[in-house]
């Protein structure tokens, strides 16, 4: 997506969000949770840089092995 389109969507989305919050506050209603979280969701969707990456193990590193202990019989 071109940078100008991201900026346009961000400005349009934030102006719409501001209008919704202003109207709901004028009506003396508390905005819903999805409305409060909209700016963060919009920012994350438009930046695209917040992807979680995993570091892959190299051949020299051992694979992670889960502990296989039976905890049902343990009495502590």
KEGU-792523 format. One record per residue: residue in one letter; x, y, z of N, C-alpha, C, CB in turn. Coordinates in nm, 2 decimals. Glycine has a CB too. Layout:
N
atom residuo->a, n_x->X, n_y->Y, n_z->Z, ca_x->X, ca_y->Y, ca_z->Z, c_x->X, c_y->Y, c_z->Z, cb_x->X, cb_y->Y, cb_z->Z
...
This chain:
76
atom residuo->x, n_x->0.09, n_y->-0.12, n_z->0.00, ca_x->0.00, ca_y->0.00, ca_z->0.00, c_x->0.09, c_y->0.12, c_z->0.00, cb_x->-0.10, cb_y->0.00, cb_z->0.12
atom residuo->x, n_x->0.06, n_y->0.22, n_z->-0.09, ca_x->0.14, ca_y->0.34, ca_z->-0.09, c_x->0.13, c_y->0.42, c_z->0.04, cb_x->0.11, cb_y->0.43, cb_z->-0.21
atom residuo->x, n_x->0.24, n_y->0.50, n_z->0.07, ca_x->0.24, ca_y->0.57, ca_z->0.20, c_x->0.13, c_y->0.67, c_z->0.20, cb_x->0.37, cb_y->0.64, cb_z->0.21
atom residuo->x, n_x->0.09, n_y->0.74, n_z->0.09, ca_x->-0.01, ca_y->0.84, ca_z->0.09, c_x->-0.15, c_y->0.77, c_z->0.12, cb_x->-0.02, cb_y->0.91, cb_z->-0.04
atom residuo->x, n_x->-0.17, n_y->0.65, n_z->0.08, ca_x->-0.29, ca_y->0.58, ca_z->0.11, c_x->-0.31, c_y->0.54, c_z->0.26, cb_x->-0.31, cb_y->0.45, cb_z->0.02
atom residuo->x, n_x->-0.19, n_y->0.50, n_z->0.32, ca_x->-0.19, ca_y->0.47, ca_z->0.46, c_x->-0.22, c_y->0.60, c_z->0.54, cb_x->-0.06, cb_y->0.41, cb_z->0.50
atom residuo->x, n_x->-0.16, n_y->0.71, n_z->0.50, ca_x->-0.18, ca_y->0.83, ca_z->0.57, c_x->-0.33, c_y->0.88, c_z->0.56, cb_x->-0.09, cb_y->0.94, cb_z->0.52
atom residuo->x, n_x->-0.38, n_y->0.87, n_z->0.44, ca_x->-0.52, ca_y->0.90, ca_z->0.41, c_x->-0.62, c_y->0.82, c_z->0.50, cb_x->-0.56, cb_y->0.89, cb_z->0.26
atom residuo->x, n_x->-0.59, n_y->0.69, n_z->0.50, ca_x->-0.68, ca_y->0.60, ca_z->0.58, c_x->-0.67, c_y->0.63, c_z->0.73, cb_x->-0.64, cb_y->0.45, cb_z->0.55
atom residuo->x, n_x->-0.55, n_y->0.66, n_z->0.77, ca_x->-0.53, ca_y->0.69, ca_z->0.92, c_x->-0.60, c_y->0.82, c_z->0.95, cb_x->-0.38, cb_y->0.70, cb_z->0.95
atom residuo->x, n_x->-0.59, n_y->0.92, n_z->0.87, ca_x->-0.66, ca_y->1.05, ca_z->0.90, c_x->-0.81, c_y->1.03, c_z->0.89, cb_x->-0.61, cb_y->1.16, cb_z->0.80
atom residuo->x, n_x->-0.86, n_y->0.96, n_z->0.79, ca_x->-1.00, ca_y->0.94, ca_z->0.78, c_x->-1.06, c_y->0.86, c_z->0.89, cb_x->-1.03, cb_y->0.87, cb_z->0.64
atom residuo->x, n_x->-0.98, n_y->0.75, n_z->0.93, ca_x->-1.03, ca_y->0.67, ca_z->1.04, c_x->-1.03, c_y->0.74, c_z->1.17, cb_x->-0.94, cb_y->0.55, cb_z->1.05
atom residuo->x, n_x->-0.93, n_y->0.82, n_z->1.19, ca_x->-0.92, ca_y->0.89, ca_z->1.32, c_x->-1.02, c_y->1.01, c_z->1.33, cb_x->-0.78, cb_y->0.95, cb_z->1.34
atom residuo->x, n_x->-1.05, n_y->1.07, n_z->1.22, ca_x->-1.16, ca_y->1.17, ca_z->1.22, c_x->-1.30, c_y->1.11, c_z->1.24, cb_x->-1.16, cb_y->1.25, cb_z->1.08
atom residuo->x, n_x->-1.32, n_y->0.99, n_z->1.18, ca_x->-1.45, ca_y->0.92, ca_z->1.21, c_x->-1.45, c_y->0.87, c_z->1.35, cb_x->-1.46, cb_y->0.80, cb_z->1.11
atom residuo->x, n_x->-1.34, n_y->0.83, n_z->1.41, ca_x->-1.34, ca_y->0.78, ca_z->1.55, c_x->-1.36, c_y->0.90, c_z->1.64, cb_x->-1.20, cb_y->0.72, cb_z->1.58
atom residuo->x, n_x->-1.30, n_y->1.01, n_z->1.61, ca_x->-1.32, ca_y->1.13, ca_z->1.69, c_x->-1.47, c_y->1.18, c_z->1.69, cb_x->-1.23, cb_y->1.25, cb_z->1.65
atom residuo->x, n_x->-1.53, n_y->1.17, n_z->1.57, ca_x->-1.67, ca_y->1.21, ca_z->1.56, c_x->-1.76, c_y->1.11, c_z->1.64, cb_x->-1.72, cb_y->1.21, cb_z->1.41
atom residuo->x, n_x->-1.73, n_y->0.98, n_z->1.63, ca_x->-1.82, ca_y->0.88, ca_z->1.71, c_x->-1.80, c_y->0.90, c_z->1.86, cb_x->-1.77, cb_y->0.74, cb_z->1.67
atom residuo->x, n_x->-1.68, n_y->0.92, n_z->1.90, ca_x->-1.65, ca_y->0.95, ca_z->2.05, c_x->-1.72, c_y->1.08, c_z->2.09, cb_x->-1.50, cb_y->0.95, cb_z->2.08
atom residuo->x, n_x->-1.71, n_y->1.18, n_z->2.01, ca_x->-1.77, ca_y->1.31, ca_z->2.05, c_x->-1.92, c_y->1.30, c_z->2.06, cb_x->-1.73, cb_y->1.42, cb_z->1.95
atom residuo->x, n_x->-1.99, n_y->1.23, n_z->1.97, ca_x->-2.13, ca_y->1.22, ca_z->1.97, c_x->-2.17, c_y->1.13, c_z->2.09, cb_x->-2.18, cb_y->1.15, cb_z->1.84
atom residuo->x, n_x->-2.10, n_y->1.02, n_z->2.11, ca_x->-2.14, ca_y->0.94, ca_z->2.23, c_x->-2.12, c_y->1.01, c_z->2.36, cb_x->-2.06, cb_y->0.81, cb_z->2.23
atom residuo->x, n_x->-2.02, n_y->1.10, n_z->2.37, ca_x->-2.00, ca_y->1.17, ca_z->2.49, c_x->-2.11, c_y->1.28, c_z->2.51, cb_x->-1.86, cb_y->1.24, cb_z->2.50
atom residuo->x, n_x->-2.15, n_y->1.34, n_z->2.39, ca_x->-2.25, ca_y->1.44, ca_z->2.40, c_x->-2.39, c_y->1.38, c_z->2.44, cb_x->-2.27, cb_y->1.51, cb_z->2.26
atom residuo->x, n_x->-2.41, n_y->1.25, n_z->2.40, ca_x->-2.53, ca_y->1.18, ca_z->2.44, c_x->-2.51, c_y->1.12, c_z->2.58, cb_x->-2.56, cb_y->1.07, cb_z->2.34
atom residuo->x, n_x->-2.40, n_y->1.15, n_z->2.65, ca_x->-2.37, ca_y->1.10, ca_z->2.79, c_x->-2.37, c_y->0.95, c_z->2.79, cb_x->-2.48, cb_y->1.16, cb_z->2.88
atom residuo->x, n_x->-2.31, n_y->0.89, n_z->2.69, ca_x->-2.30, ca_y->0.75, ca_z->2.69, c_x->-2.15, c_y->0.72, c_z->2.69, cb_x->-2.37, cb_y->0.68, cb_z->2.57
atom residuo->x, n_x->-2.11, n_y->0.61, n_z->2.76, ca_x->-1.97, ca_y->0.57, ca_z->2.75, c_x->-1.95, c_y->0.49, c_z->2.62, cb_x->-1.93, cb_y->0.48, cb_z->2.88
atom residuo->x, n_x->-1.84, n_y->0.52, n_z->2.55, ca_x->-1.81, ca_y->0.45, ca_z->2.43, c_x->-1.78, c_y->0.30, c_z->2.45, cb_x->-1.70, cb_y->0.51, cb_z->2.35
atom residuo->x, n_x->-1.82, n_y->0.22, n_z->2.36, ca_x->-1.80, ca_y->0.08, ca_z->2.37, c_x->-1.65, c_y->0.05, c_z->2.37, cb_x->-1.87, cb_y->0.00, cb_z->2.26
atom residuo->x, n_x->-1.61, n_y->-0.07, n_z->2.41, ca_x->-1.47, ca_y->-0.11, ca_z->2.41, c_x->-1.41, c_y->-0.12, c_z->2.27, cb_x->-1.45, cb_y->-0.25, cb_z->2.48
atom residuo->x, n_x->-1.48, n_y->-0.16, n_z->2.17, ca_x->-1.42, ca_y->-0.17, ca_z->2.04, c_x->-1.39, c_y->-0.03, c_z->1.98, cb_x->-1.51, cb_y->-0.24, cb_z->1.94
atom residuo->x, n_x->-1.47, n_y->0.07, n_z->2.03, ca_x->-1.45, ca_y->0.21, ca_z->1.98, c_x->-1.32, c_y->0.26, c_z->2.05, cb_x->-1.57, cb_y->0.30, cb_z->2.02
atom residuo->x, n_x->-1.30, n_y->0.23, n_z->2.17, ca_x->-1.18, ca_y->0.28, ca_z->2.24, c_x->-1.06, c_y->0.21, c_z->2.18, cb_x->-1.19, cb_y->0.24, cb_z->2.39
atom residuo->x, n_x->-1.07, n_y->0.09, n_z->2.14, ca_x->-0.95, ca_y->0.02, ca_z->2.09, c_x->-0.93, c_y->0.04, c_z->1.94, cb_x->-0.96, cb_y->-0.12, cb_z->2.11
atom residuo->x, n_x->-1.01, n_y->0.11, n_z->1.88, ca_x->-1.00, ca_y->0.13, ca_z->1.73, c_x->-0.88, c_y->0.20, c_z->1.69, cb_x->-1.12, cb_y->0.21, cb_z->1.68
atom residuo->x, n_x->-0.83, n_y->0.31, n_z->1.75, ca_x->-0.71, ca_y->0.38, ca_z->1.71, c_x->-0.58, c_y->0.28, c_z->1.71, cb_x->-0.68, cb_y->0.50, cb_z->1.79
atom residuo->x, n_x->-0.57, n_y->0.20, n_z->1.81, ca_x->-0.46, ca_y->0.11, ca_z->1.82, c_x->-0.47, c_y->0.00, c_z->1.71, cb_x->-0.45, cb_y->0.04, cb_z->1.96
atom residuo->x, n_x->-0.59, n_y->-0.05, n_z->1.69, ca_x->-0.61, ca_y->-0.15, ca_z->1.58, c_x->-0.58, c_y->-0.09, c_z->1.44, cb_x->-0.75, cb_y->-0.21, cb_z->1.59
atom residuo->x, n_x->-0.62, n_y->0.03, n_z->1.42, ca_x->-0.60, ca_y->0.10, ca_z->1.29, c_x->-0.45, c_y->0.12, c_z->1.27, cb_x->-0.67, cb_y->0.23, cb_z->1.29
atom residuo->x, n_x->-0.38, n_y->0.16, n_z->1.38, ca_x->-0.24, ca_y->0.19, ca_z->1.36, c_x->-0.16, c_y->0.06, c_z->1.33, cb_x->-0.18, cb_y->0.25, cb_z->1.49
atom residuo->x, n_x->-0.20, n_y->-0.05, n_z->1.41, ca_x->-0.13, ca_y->-0.18, ca_z->1.38, c_x->-0.16, c_y->-0.23, c_z->1.25, cb_x->-0.17, cb_y->-0.28, cb_z->1.49
atom residuo->x, n_x->-0.28, n_y->-0.21, n_z->1.20, ca_x->-0.32, ca_y->-0.26, ca_z->1.07, c_x->-0.25, c_y->-0.19, c_z->0.96, cb_x->-0.47, cb_y->-0.26, cb_z->1.05
atom residuo->x, n_x->-0.22, n_y->-0.06, n_z->0.97, ca_x->-0.16, ca_y->0.02, ca_z->0.87, c_x->-0.01, c_y->0.02, c_z->0.87, cb_x->-0.21, cb_y->0.16, cb_z->0.88
atom residuo->x, n_x->0.05, n_y->0.00, n_z->0.98, ca_x->0.20, ca_y->0.00, ca_z->0.98, c_x->0.25, c_y->-0.13, c_z->0.92, cb_x->0.25, cb_y->0.02, cb_z->1.12
atom residuo->x, n_x->0.20, n_y->-0.24, n_z->0.96, ca_x->0.24, ca_y->-0.37, ca_z->0.91, c_x->0.38, c_y->-0.41, c_z->0.95, cb_x->0.24, cb_y->-0.36, cb_z->0.76
atom residuo->x, n_x->0.44, n_y->-0.33, n_z->1.04, ca_x->0.58, ca_y->-0.37, ca_z->1.09, c_x->0.57, c_y->-0.44, c_z->1.23, cb_x->0.66, cb_y->-0.24, cb_z->1.11
atom residuo->x, n_x->0.46, n_y->-0.46, n_z->1.28, ca_x->0.45, ca_y->-0.52, ca_z->1.41, c_x->0.42, c_y->-0.67, c_z->1.41, cb_x->0.33, cb_y->-0.45, cb_z->1.49
atom residuo->x, n_x->0.48, n_y->-0.74, n_z->1.31, ca_x->0.46, ca_y->-0.88, ca_z->1.30, c_x->0.56, c_y->-0.95, c_z->1.40, cb_x->0.49, cb_y->-0.93, cb_z->1.16
atom residuo->x, n_x->0.51, n_y->-1.05, n_z->1.46, ca_x->0.60, ca_y->-1.13, ca_z->1.56, c_x->0.68, c_y->-1.23, c_z->1.47, cb_x->0.51, cb_y->-1.20, cb_z->1.67
atom residuo->x, n_x->0.81, n_y->-1.22, n_z->1.49, ca_x->0.89, ca_y->-1.32, ca_z->1.42, c_x->0.95, c_y->-1.42, c_z->1.52, cb_x->1.00, cb_y->-1.24, cb_z->1.34
atom residuo->x, n_x->0.98, n_y->-1.53, n_z->1.47, ca_x->1.04, ca_y->-1.64, ca_z->1.55, c_x->1.18, c_y->-1.66, c_z->1.50, cb_x->0.96, cb_y->-1.77, cb_z->1.55
atom residuo->x, n_x->1.27, n_y->-1.67, n_z->1.59, ca_x->1.41, ca_y->-1.71, ca_z->1.55, c_x->1.42, c_y->-1.86, c_z->1.54, cb_x->1.51, cb_y->-1.65, cb_z->1.66
atom residuo->x, n_x->1.46, n_y->-1.90, n_z->1.42, ca_x->1.47, ca_y->-2.05, ca_z->1.40, c_x->1.59, c_y->-2.10, c_z->1.46, cb_x->1.46, cb_y->-2.08, cb_z->1.25
atom residuo->x, n_x->1.59, n_y->-2.23, n_z->1.51, ca_x->1.70, ca_y->-2.29, ca_z->1.57, c_x->1.80, c_y->-2.33, c_z->1.46, cb_x->1.66, cb_y->-2.42, cb_z->1.65
atom residuo->x, n_x->1.93, n_y->-2.32, n_z->1.49, ca_x->2.03, ca_y->-2.36, ca_z->1.39, c_x->2.06, c_y->-2.51, c_z->1.41, cb_x->2.16, cb_y->-2.27, cb_z->1.41
atom residuo->x, n_x->2.13, n_y->-2.56, n_z->1.32, ca_x->2.16, ca_y->-2.71, ca_z->1.33, c_x->2.25, c_y->-2.74, c_z->1.45, cb_x->2.23, cb_y->-2.75, cb_z->1.20
atom residuo->x, n_x->2.33, n_y->-2.64, n_z->1.50, ca_x->2.41, ca_y->-2.67, ca_z->1.62, c_x->2.34, c_y->-2.67, c_z->1.75, cb_x->2.53, cb_y->-2.57, cb_z->1.62
atom residuo->x, n_x->2.22, n_y->-2.60, n_z->1.75, ca_x->2.14, ca_y->-2.59, ca_z->1.87, c_x->2.05, c_y->-2.72, c_z->1.88, cb_x->2.06, cb_y->-2.46, cb_z->1.88
atom residuo->x, n_x->2.03, n_y->-2.77, n_z->2.00, ca_x->1.94, ca_y->-2.88, ca_z->2.02, c_x->1.80, c_y->-2.84, c_z->2.01, cb_x->1.97, cb_y->-2.96, cb_z->2.15
atom residuo->x, n_x->1.71, n_y->-2.92, n_z->1.97, ca_x->1.57, ca_y->-2.89, ca_z->1.96, c_x->1.51, c_y->-2.88, c_z->2.10, cb_x->1.49, cb_y->-3.00, cb_z->1.88
atom residuo->x, n_x->1.41, n_y->-2.80, n_z->2.12, ca_x->1.35, ca_y->-2.79, ca_z->2.25, c_x->1.27, c_y->-2.91, c_z->2.28, cb_x->1.26, cb_y->-2.66, cb_z->2.26
atom residuo->x, n_x->1.29, n_y->-2.97, n_z->2.40, ca_x->1.22, ca_y->-3.09, ca_z->2.44, c_x->1.14, c_y->-3.06, c_z->2.57, cb_x->1.33, cb_y->-3.21, cb_z->2.47
atom residuo->x, n_x->1.01, n_y->-3.09, n_z->2.56, ca_x->0.93, ca_y->-3.07, ca_z->2.68, c_x->0.95, c_y->-3.17, c_z->2.79, cb_x->0.78, cb_y->-3.07, cb_z->2.63
atom residuo->x, n_x->0.94, n_y->-3.12, n_z->2.91, ca_x->0.96, ca_y->-3.21, ca_z->3.02, c_x->0.84, c_y->-3.31, c_z->3.03, cb_x->0.98, cb_y->-3.13, cb_z->3.15
atom residuo->x, n_x->0.87, n_y->-3.43, n_z->3.04, ca_x->0.76, ca_y->-3.53, ca_z->3.04, c_x->0.75, c_y->-3.60, c_z->3.18, cb_x->0.78, cb_y->-3.64, cb_z->2.93
atom residuo->x, n_x->0.72, n_y->-3.52, n_z->3.28, ca_x->0.70, ca_y->-3.57, ca_z->3.42, c_x->0.56, c_y->-3.59, c_z->3.45, cb_x->0.77, cb_y->-3.48, cb_z->3.52
atom residuo->x, n_x->0.53, n_y->-3.69, n_z->3.52, ca_x->0.39, ca_y->-3.72, ca_z->3.56, c_x->0.36, c_y->-3.65, c_z->3.69, cb_x->0.37, cb_y->-3.88, cb_z->3.57
atom residuo->x, n_x->0.28, n_y->-3.55, n_z->3.68, ca_x->0.25, ca_y->-3.47, ca_z->3.80, c_x->0.13, c_y->-3.52, c_z->3.88, cb_x->0.23, cb_y->-3.33, cb_z->3.76
atom residuo->x, n_x->0.06, n_y->-3.62, n_z->3.83, ca_x->-0.06, ca_y->-3.67, ca_z->3.90, c_x->-0.02, c_y->-3.74, c_z->4.03, cb_x->-0.14, cb_y->-3.76, cb_z->3.81
atom residuo->x, n_x->0.09, n_y->-3.81, n_z->4.03, ca_x->0.13, ca_y->-3.89, ca_z->4.15, c_x->0.22, c_y->-3.81, c_z->4.24, cb_x->0.20, cb_y->-4.01, cb_z->4.11
atom residuo->x, n_x->0.26, n_y->-3.69, n_z->4.21, ca_x->0.34, ca_y->-3.61, ca_z->4.29, c_x->0.27, c_y->-3.56, c_z->4.42, cb_x->0.40, cb_y->-3.49, cb_z->4.22
atom residuo->x, n_x->0.32, n_y->-3.58, n_z->4.53, ca_x->0.27, ca_y->-3.52, ca_z->4.65, c_x->0.37, c_y->-3.43, c_z->4.72, cb_x->0.22, cb_y->-3.63, cb_z->4.75
atom residuo->x, n_x->0.34, n_y->-3.31, n_z->4.73, ca_x->0.44, ca_y->-3.21, ca_z->4.79, c_x->0.38, c_y->-3.14, c_z->4.90, cb_x->0.49, cb_y->-3.12, cb_z->4.68
